[in-house]
Amino acid sequence: MDVYVDKTKCTGCQHCFDVCPVAVFQMKGRGTPDNPDAEGANSDTAPDEAKWKGTTDNAVLDKWSNVQDGHKHFAKDNDGTSGGMSVGVNGSACILCQACLIECEGECIHITDDTGAKYQSIYK
């Protein structure tokens, strides 16, 4: 299995981290303007266009930036409950339970299974 997060769409909601039974995801900080990857945000297999370069997808930002649902969106750092961004650091452990795929607010998770089939998150 290969799992990566499209960093341009990650809201930092932490739902993938919370629901994954096999610890595929870690929450990392959003770095600095000079070094967006300073805290390891790009330490998964995301292709170049999905790596964190310090800019969030405008459609995702517009949809989630003012939502008040009990956790932070687009915060620089994770506080243990939300913020920062998700990174698929342990994709080989994925069991394709698909919990992350339905919980991801930013619809930013991409999974490719061992047969080459591709799955993408769609928020419930």
ABEGO torsion letter per residue (X at the ends): XBBBBBAAABAGAGAAAAABAAGABBBBBAEBAABAAAAGAAABABBAAABBAGBBBAAAAAAAAABBAGBBBGBABBAGABEEBBBBAAAAABAGAGAAAAABAAGABBBBBAAGBBBBBBBX
